[in-house]
Amino acid sequence: MQQCFFCSQNIKDIDYKEVEVLKRFISSQVKIINPKHTGLCAKHERKLAQAVKRARFMGLLPYVKE
């Protein structure tokens, strides 16, 4: 099993404005990738989901594929 990306990089908070980091964890259909595939821990998976939802609401990420 992979180690969590955010734990290994010692990142405490996931910022919704860092779109390039968020795009690593989003599929081509603009869905959040399953944590089994990304290797994220539960704490960071929750924070990632919240950041993606905020980025979508602010218009930084799309809700659906174009």
C-alpha positions in Angstrom: 0.0 0.0 0.0 1.1 3.5 -0.8 1.8 6.1 1.7 -0.4 9.2 1.8 0.9 11.9 -0.5 0.1 14.7 2.0 1.6 12.8 5.0 4.8 12.1 3.1 5.1 15.8 2.0 4.3 16.9 5.6 1.4 19.1 4.3 -1.1 20.0 7.1 -3.8 21.8 5.2 -5.1 21.3 1.7 -5.8 24.7 0.1 -8.7 24.8 -2.5 -6.7 27.5 -4.4 -3.9 25.0 -5.3 -5.7 23.7 -8.3 -2.7 21.8 -9.7 -2.5 19.7 -6.6 -6.2 19.0 -6.6 -6.1 17.9 -10.3 -3.8 15.0 -9.3 -6.7 13.4 -7.4 -9.4 14.0 -10.0 -10.3 11.6 -12.8 -10.9 12.5 -16.4 -14.7 12.6 -15.6 -13.8 15.2 -12.9 -14.7 12.8 -10.1 -12.6 12.5 -6.9 -10.5 9.3 -7.3 -11.1 6.5 -4.8 -8.6 6.7 -1.9 -7.7 3.0 -2.5 -6.1 4.1 -5.8 -4.6 7.4 -4.6 -3.3 6.0 -1.3 -4.6 8.9 0.8 -5.3 8.4 4.5 -8.8 9.0 5.8 -8.0 12.4 7.3 -6.5 13.8 4.1 -9.2 12.2 1.9 -11.8 14.2 3.9 -9.8 17.4 3.6 -9.2 16.8 -0.1 -13.0 16.3 -0.7 -13.8 19.5 1.1 -11.1 21.4 -0.9 -12.4 20.1 -4.2 -15.9 21.0 -3.4 -14.8 24.5 -2.4 -12.8 24.9 -5.6 -15.8 23.8 -7.7 -18.0 26.3 -5.9 -15.5 29.1 -6.5 -15.3 28.2 -10.2 -11.7 27.0 -10.1 -12.6 23.4 -11.0 -15.5 22.2 -13.2 -18.4 20.2 -11.8 -18.7 18.1 -15.0 -16.5 17.2 -18.0 -16.9 19.7 -20.8 
